[in-house]
Every structure is written in C-alpha cells, then in structure tokens.
Amino acid sequence: MGNIHRLETLIYRKRGDLYLLRVDDIDYICAEHRYLRVHHRKGIAVLSDTLDALVTSRPDLFLRVHRGALINRERLVGLEKKNNRYSVVLEGVDERLVVSRRRVPDVRRALVILARPCLSRPGLSPGS
C-alpha cells in the first residue's frame, strides 16, 4: 500500500510572520485573482495556492460549490434557494456562498451523507 500524504495544516504569512492553520478549522475558501482567501474560525488568511490543490489533497474535507469556492463539508448545514439561486448555509458563518447550478447535486449528496449518522440513531426519523 502506498504512502498517502494527508494535508493537516497550511502555512500562511501575515504581516511578515508565519502562522499554522489546521485545515479542520477552515470554514470556506474563495479564489481571488492569484490568491485564496481562507475563512477560518479566527479570521481570514491569504494564501498563494490553488483550489484544485486543496480539494485534491483533502476531498474528504473540502467540497467545491463553485469554480471559485470550496467549503468545509463538516460545516455544511443547509442549502437555500432564493430567486432561482442556490447558496450554502455553513455552521457559524453568516455569509451565504452561491452554489453553481452544476454543483447543486454535489451539495445535496453531501447533505444526505451528513444526515445519515443522525437518522441511524434510535428514535430519529426524517420528519422528527
């Protein structure tokens, strides 16, 4: 079996200082020009990386909702439709991220997968 590297932390620079950011602490990531704005529990970090590199390194954690945005699957709590546009609801995040039409099925599948452990507990059903 091959040695698989699992990304656990990112390094970012802020005002000349270096910081470590646990990927589990990331809420969502948006691409802006040649940089990524990484929104996390303690603020925003700016990285010089690509969305593809992050989603490839942690497909279990990151879900692409738009060509310029990734979310942390574990923060996903809902999918809203307003004026024929979908957006994701993330736990602890006030901002709503737009979901592209072609990514809506992926978000729905992720919600179903997240709901399964809850539905398998005794006494819980989809309508309760």
N, C-alpha and C positions, 0 to 999 in steps of 0.2 A: 504494500500500500504506500502511495506517495506521501511526501511530507507537505501538508496543506497549510499555507500561511493564512491565519485569520486575523484581520485587522481589528485591533482593540483600541488603539489610541491614534490621535492625529497630533501633529506638532504645528503650532501657528505662532506667528510673530505679532506682537502688539507693542507699539512704541519702542521698538528695538529689543524688547525682552522676548524670550521664548517660553511658551506655555504648552502643557499637555492637555488634551481634551479627550475624554473617554467617548467612544462612538455611541455608547449606550445613552449618554447624556444629550445627544443631538435630537432636536425636535424635527427640524426640516432644513433643507439646503436649497438655495436658489442660485442659479448661474447669472452672473452679471458681467458682461464683456469677457475678459480673460480670467476672471476671479470667481470664487464661490463665496457666498455669504452663508455661513453656517450658524443657524439659530439654535442655541442650546439653553439649558436651564439657567445659566448665569449671564447670558448676554449674546453677543454676536462676534464671531471670529471670521476673518477674511483669509482665504487660502488660495494658493495658486495651484489648482488641481483641476480635474475634470469630473463631471458627474458620472461618466461611464466608468472611470477608475474606481470610484467609491461603490457604485452599485454592483460592479463585478467582484469587488473584494468582500462585500457583505450582502449578498442577495437575500439572506435570511432576515436582515435588519432593514435595509432600505428598499423602498418601493417608488418607482418613477410614476409621478402623477401628471407630468407634463414634460415636454422636451427640455425645459429649463428648471425642473424642480423634482427633488426627492423628498420623501417623508420617512420618518422612523415608523415602521409598521406597528410597533408597540404603543405608539401614541395615538393611533387611529381609533376614533370612537364613532365616527359618522360620515355620511355622505349626504349633502344637501343639494336640492335642485331649486334654483330661483331664476326666473326669467329665461328658462331653457339653458341654463349654465349650471354645471355641477361644481361643487367645491367640497374639500375635505374638512372635517372637524377633527382637530387634534386636542388631546387631553392637555389642559393647562395652557393652551395657546388661543388668544382671542382672534388672531388673524385667520381668515379663510383663504386657502390656496385653491386656485382654479384647477380643475381636472380637465384635461383634453378629452374630447369625445372618444377617441380610440383607447384611452386609459381607464374609462369608467368601468368596463368589465373586470379589469385587474383589481381595482379598488373594491368592487363588490365581492370578488372572490376572497380578498384579504379580510374583509369584514366577516364573511361567513366562517373562514378559518379561525379568526379570533373569537367568534361566538361559540364554536364547538365545545371548548372545555367548560364553558358556563352551562350549556344545555345538557351536558352529560351528567351533571350533578343531580342527585335525587331531589325531587320536588320542584325543579325548574323546568319550565317549558317556554316556547317562544312567546306565548301570549301572557305570561305572568310577570 
